[in-house]
Amino acid sequence: MAERKRLYALLLCAVLVLALSVSTVFILHEADHDCTGEDCPICRDIALHISLLKAAGLAALTAPALFSVPAAFANRRRRDRYAPCRPGTLVSWKIRLDD
C-alpha cells in the first residue's frame, strides 16, 4: 500500500511539473503575439496561465505549513503518552492531603 501511495505522489508531482512547464513555455512563446484587441483569446489564455503559476507558487508556500501542523500535534500526543510524569496539579489528579 505504501508503494502505491508513493507512486501516486510521484505521478501527481510529475503532472504538476508538466503543467507548470507547459504554462511557462506557452507564456514565453505567445508573449509577443499580434493582439486583436479587447477580446483577444491569446491574452485571455496568457492570463489564465499566469494565474495558474501564481496559484502553484502559493500552494508551494502553504503546503509545508499545512502538512507540518498535523505532524506537530501527532508528535506532541506521542511525547505526552510516553512522558515519565504528566503535568498537572494535585486537584487535577484528585489527591487529597488529609492528615
C-alpha positions in Angstrom: 0.0 0.0 0.0 2.9 2.4 0.8 4.4 1.8 -2.6 1.1 2.6 -4.3 0.8 5.9 -2.4 4.4 6.7 -3.3 3.6 6.0 -7.0 0.5 8.2 -6.9 2.5 11.0 -5.2 5.3 10.8 -7.9 2.7 10.9 -10.7 1.0 13.9 -9.1 4.3 15.7 -8.9 5.1 14.8 -12.5 1.8 16.2 -13.7 2.3 19.3 -11.7 5.8 19.9 -13.1 4.5 19.2 -16.6 1.6 21.7 -16.2 3.9 24.4 -14.9 6.4 23.8 -17.6 3.8 23.9 -20.4 2.4 27.1 -18.9 5.8 28.8 -18.8 6.6 27.8 -22.4 3.2 29.0 -23.6 3.7 32.4 -21.9 7.2 32.7 -23.4 6.1 31.7 -26.9 3.0 33.9 -27.0 4.4 37.0 -25.2 4.9 39.0 -28.5 1.8 37.9 -30.4 -0.3 40.2 -32.5 -3.1 41.2 -30.2 -6.5 41.6 -31.9 -7.9 43.9 -29.2 -10.1 43.7 -26.2 -11.4 40.2 -26.6 -8.1 38.5 -27.6 -8.2 34.8 -26.8 -4.4 34.5 -26.6 -4.3 37.3 -23.9 -7.0 35.5 -22.0 -5.1 32.3 -22.1 -1.9 34.0 -21.0 -3.8 35.5 -18.1 -5.1 32.0 -17.2 -1.6 30.5 -17.3 -0.2 33.4 -15.2 -2.9 32.7 -12.6 -2.1 29.0 -12.6 1.6 29.8 -11.9 0.6 32.2 -9.1 -1.7 29.6 -7.5 1.0 26.9 -7.8 3.5 29.3 -6.1 1.1 30.0 -3.3 0.4 26.3 -2.9 4.2 25.6 -2.7 4.5 28.2 0.1 1.5 27.0 2.1 1.7 23.2 1.7 4.7 22.7 4.1 2.8 24.7 6.8 -0.4 22.7 6.3 1.5 19.4 6.5 3.6 20.3 9.4 0.7 21.2 11.8 -0.8 17.7 12.0 2.7 16.2 12.3 3.4 18.6 15.3 0.2 17.5 17.0 1.0 13.9 16.4 4.4 14.3 17.9 3.0 16.1 20.9 0.5 13.3 21.5 3.2 10.7 21.2 5.5 12.7 23.5 2.7 13.1 26.1 1.9 9.4 26.0 5.5 8.4 26.9 6.3 11.2 29.2 7.5 10.0 32.7 5.3 12.4 34.6 2.3 14.3 33.3 1.9 17.9 34.2 -0.9 18.8 36.5 -1.9 19.7 40.0 -2.9 17.7 43.0 -6.5 18.8 42.4 -6.5 17.6 38.8 -5.0 14.3 39.9 -7.7 14.2 42.7 -5.2 13.7 45.5 -6.4 14.9 49.0 -3.9 15.9 51.6 -5.8 14.9 54.7 -3.6 14.1 57.7 
